[in-house]
Amino acid sequence: MTLRWLVAPQEFKGTLTASEVAEALQAGLQEAAPEVLLDVAPLADGGPGTVDALLAGGAGEQRVLTVQGPLGAPVQAAWALLESGRTAIIEMAAASGLSLLRPEERDARRASTYGTGELIRAALDAGCSRIIVGMGGSATNDGGAGALTALGYCFLDAQGQLLPPGGAALRQMARVDITQRHPRLTEVELLAATDVTAPLLGPNGASQLFGPQKGADPQTVEQLEEALAWFAQGLAPEFIRVPGAGAAGGLGYGLAVLAGANIASGYRLVAHGLRLERRVAVADVVLTGEGRFDRQTTLGKGPAALARTAKELGKPVVLFVGSTVHEEGLDTTLFQEIIELGSPPFDKEAAVRALREAAARWASTARHMKPHDERDRGHDREAGDEHLGSGGSM
């Protein structure tokens, strides 16, 4: 009986895409265990790579649009049309993402989701009836006000003046004028696909948990928390604690409250498109990965969500990471083994080499494990075989 391993890593943010991580792991595994059947499924959870992952799961068309980046400079943002143009897939990170800024440029006070709104507007104008907005990887903390402005909403201060871009300005909001909003917003199904279950406010919320990685010092974090609280109290305070409202600096909150979006798990959407549950069911081991393993991982990000699925099916999961942040609230029990690559930061070439070598070391031992009894796989074996190409890989 032949071993079968599912290779489903996420991106190493700022260094490697999910596909590049998967290719590096695949190369190391095949080098040390060429007889093992590999099923390769680069993973996304609503963050960067979501468009590519869903395009891989079905026929579609990629488009590119020039939009405003997080600080206003123009950027080229890719999005996709699936199902003969009925469904649009948008990554907010492509227009408003942290990766679009150099570390010294990060400014959570001023960064805006306006470009994300431009992508949503393009999907509305294209006639889509369903729009999925992936929420991960943001540089912003503006409660979605920028995106909604691009869709025709006007956020006004007490003097009736438009608020400037960014989260800090929300503290001056007095009212919202919705009379010019895009007319098709009420006709479409809008999904905010989150990679975290964070609420809008509090220790695990948009500002306090994610603000520091967007360039916010403690004083700025406090200012942004206060601004989002004011914003939410003026709109719909009952949504503050909704899981996912804090995703993408509160974009989840803004789209849900003012644009009628449903907040959904980005991982589940991608998992459905890739038929991941079937593929996990026929695997002997699941291998995943991400750049940094910390408590954010367990708030809905792809590797943890995949591990929970595997655990339910009785399959062990191995996590390859650049580094682990050993902090309060970190749950390591989801993974049978956590393999750290060494001392980050890595450049691209070093990261590929480290992943390949780590995978080869792990495979040289794991190749001797016994596969699960074929009878336990039942008819799911056939479902898994469709993803296996020549040489035991996709």
N, C-alpha and C positions, 0 to 999 in steps of 0.2 A: 504494500500500500504506500502511495506517494504522499509526502507531506505537502500541505498547501498553506501558503502564508499570504495574508492580505496586507499590502503596503499602502497605507492611507495617511500620509503626513500632511500637516498644514504648512504654510509658509514659515520661513525664518525671517521675521519682519525686518525689512531694510537690507537683507542680504541675499536670500534665495526665495524664489517663488515656490509654491507647493509642488509644481511639476519638477522643478530643479532638485528639490529635496528628495522627491520620489525617485528620480533618475539616479541620484547619488546612492541612495539606499539600495536600489535595485542592483546597481553595479557591484556593490560590496557583497550583497547576498549571493548573487550569481557566481561571483568569484570563488566564494568559500563553499557554496552548496549548490552546484549547477543542476543537481537532480531535483531540487524542490520546485514545485509549481508556484509561480508568483502571480498574484492578481494585484495590479497597480491602479490605485484610485486616488489621485491628488485631491486633498480635502479642502473645503472652505466652510465657513459658518456664518456668512453674511458680510465678512470682511473681504480684503483683497483676495482675488482668486475665485470669487463666487461666479462671475460671468463665465470664466473659463470652465469651471466645474460643471455648470449647468449646460453650457454648450456641448461639453463632452458627453453629457447624458442624453442629448437629443439634438435633432436638426435645428439649426438656427442661423441667424445672420448677425455679424458684429458690425456696429456703426461707431463712428468717431465724431465727436462734436467739440468745438472750441468753446470753453466756458470760463467763468471767473474761478481762479484758484482760491484757496482759503484766505489769502491776503489781497485778493483783487487782481493779481497778475493772470494773464490768460494761460490756460493749460489745455492740452488735448486729452479728452476723457472718452474712454471706450465704454459702450453699453451694448446690449444685445436684444434682438427680437427673436422670440421663439413662437412655436405653434402658429406658423403662417402669419406672424405679425400680431397675434392676439395678446401675447404676453411680452412685456418689457422687463429686462433684468438690468438693474442699475447698481453700481457700487458707489456709495457716497465717497469712499476713499479715492476714487479716480478723479473726483472734482474737488473734494474738501479734505483730503487725507493728510496725515502727519508726514507721510513719505514725500510729499510735494515740497516740504520746507527743510532747509538746513537747520541743524539744532539751534543755531544762534538766531534763527528767524522765528522760532515758535513763540506765539503770542496768543494765549487762550482768551485774553480780554478782547482782542480785535478780530480774531479769525471767524470767518462766516461760512455758512452752508449755502450761500447764494448759488454757487455753481451746481450743487446737487439739485436745487430747484429748477435750474435751467435744463438739466437732463430729464427731470420729471415732466417739465413742460414739453420737451421734444417728444417724449413718449405719448403724451396726451394729444399732441398735434398729429402724431402718426396714426392715431385712431385705435390705440391699444385699449383693450377692455380690462386688462389686469396688469398692474405695475408692481414689481417687487423691488424694494429699495434695500440693498444690503447696507448694514449700519456700522460695520467695524472699521477700525483704522483711522478714526477722525482726528483732525487737528483742532476741532471746534468745541465750543461750550456755549452756544447761542440759543439753546432750546428749540432749534429749528427755525428761528425767526428769519434767517437769511434765505433758506429754501422757500419758505412761505412768501417772502417778499417777491421772489422771482415768479411766484405763481399768482401774484396780484394782490396779496394781502398788504395792508399798510399799518405799520406799528408806529403809533404817534405818542408824543409826549404831551404834557399838560397844555402847551401852547399850540398844539396841533401840528407840530413839525415832525417829519420822519426821523426815526431813531437812526443813528449811525450804525454801521455793521458791528457785530461782535456781542459777546455775552455781557460785558460790563454795562453796556448801554441799556440793558433790559430793566435796570433799576429805575429808569426814567419813564417806563411805559405807563401811559394813562388809559389808552384804549386801542382797539384794533378795528380798522375799517375793512370789511370783507366784500364790499360792493363790487370791487374790480377783480375778484378771484377768477381763476380760469373756469369757464363754464362747464368743462367736461369733468371737473373733479367729482361732481356728484354722480357721474355716470359710470365710474370705474371702480374696480376692486383694488384698493391700495394696501399693500402689505409692507410693514416695516420689519424687515428680517434682521433680528438682533443676534449678536454674538455673545451677549451677556444678559443676565437677568437683573441688572442693577436698577434700583428705583431712581427717581429724579434727584432726590436730596439725601443727605445723611452720609455716614462713614463709607458706605458702599455705593454712593451716588455719583452723578456725573462729575461734580467739581472735586469732591474730597478724594475719591479713589483714582480718578483718571486725570484730573487737572495737572498734577505734577509732571506727568510725562509729556504734557503739552506746553511746558515752559512756565507753569504757574508756581510762584513761590508761595509760602504759607499765607502771606497777606493777600495775595491775588486769589488764592483758593477761597479765602473767607469772603472776599468781595464778590466772587462769582457765585458762591453759594447763596449769598444774600440776594443777588440779582435774580437768580433762578427762582428763589422762593417768592420774591415779589411778583415775578412774571406768572408763576403758577397760581398764586392767590388771586390774581386778577382774572384768570381764565377758568381753570377747573381744578381746585385744590384736591378734589377726590381722586385725581389721577396721579398724584405725587408718588404714591407707594406702589403703583402698578409695576410689576416686573418688566424690565425692558424700557421703561420710560426714560431712564438715564442713559440709554445707549446713544453713542455718537454725540456726546455733550448735550443730551436732552432732545435731539432730533426726534427720537421715538415719541417723546411727550408731545412735541409740537405737531407732528403729523397726525397723531391719534386724536388730539383735542380739536384741532382746527381743520384738518383735511379728512377726517373720518377714517384714518388708517387703522387696520388691525395689526397689533404687535404679534409677531410670530417668531418661532425659533428659526434662525438662519440655517443652523445645522440640519434641522428636520427637513427643510425645503430641499437642501442639497442632497441629503441622505435619500430622500424619496426619488429625486431625479436620477441618482446613481444606483438605486436599488441596493443600498449598502447593507440593509439587514439580511438580505439573502446571501450577500457575499461574505458577511461575517459568519453566517450559519454554516457555510461549507469550509471555512478556514480552520486550521489547527492553531494558528497564532495570528494576532493582529498587531501590526507594527505601525506606530504613528509617531508624530514628532512636532515640535515647535521650537522657536528660538529661545524662549524663556518660560520656565514653568514657575508660576507664582499663584497667589490665591485668585487672581483674575481668571485663571484657567478653569477653575471649578464653578464659575458663575455663568456657564453656558457655552464656553468656547468649544471648538470642534474636537480636540483630542479627548477632553473629559466626557463630552457627550457620546463620542464613539466608544469610549471605554465603558460607559454605563450600559450601552447596548450590548457590547461584548460580554460584560459581566452577567447580564440577564440570560445570555445564551451559553454561559459556562465556558467562554473562551478567554484565555490569558491575553493580556495586552502589554506590549513593551513600548516605552516612551523614550525617544531620542531627543535630547534637548541640548541647546548651547550652554545653558546654565539653569540652576534652580535657586530661587530665592526662598530660603527657609524662614518663613514668617508665620505669625499666628494665623490660624485658619487654613493653612495649607493642608490639603487632603491628598496624601500619597497612596492611599489604600486602593484607589481605582486601578493602579498599575502593578503588574507582577514584578516589573523591573524598570528602573529609570536609569538610562545611560547618558551621562553627561560627556560632552565632547571635549571639554577643557576650558581654558581661560578665554572668554570672549573679550573684546569684539573680534570677530573673524571677518576677513575680506572674503569675497566670493570664492576664490580659488581654494583658500584654506578651509572654508566651510565644507565645500564639496569633498575635499580630501579627508577631512575629519569624519564626515558622515560615512563615506565609503569604507574607511578603515574600521570604524566602530561597528558597522553592519557586518563586515567580514569577520571580525573577532567574535561577535555574538553568534553568527551563523555557523562558525566552525564547531561550536559546542551544540547548538540547537538542532543541527542536522541529524543528530543521533537520537532525538526524542521520538517517541512512538506516535504515529498519527491516530486521530480519533477513529473509532470503529466506523467503517463505511456505512453500516446499517443505521447508525445514529444520524447520518446526513440525509437519508431518505431521498425523496425526489428533489431536494434542494441542490444535490450535486449537479444535476443538469443545469439548474439556474446559474450556478457558479461557473460552469464550464464555458458559458458564452463570453465571459470576460477574459478568458485565457487565450493568448495567442501562441504563435510558434515559439519554441524554446522555453515554454512555461511562463511567459510574461505577456502583458497586454501589448 
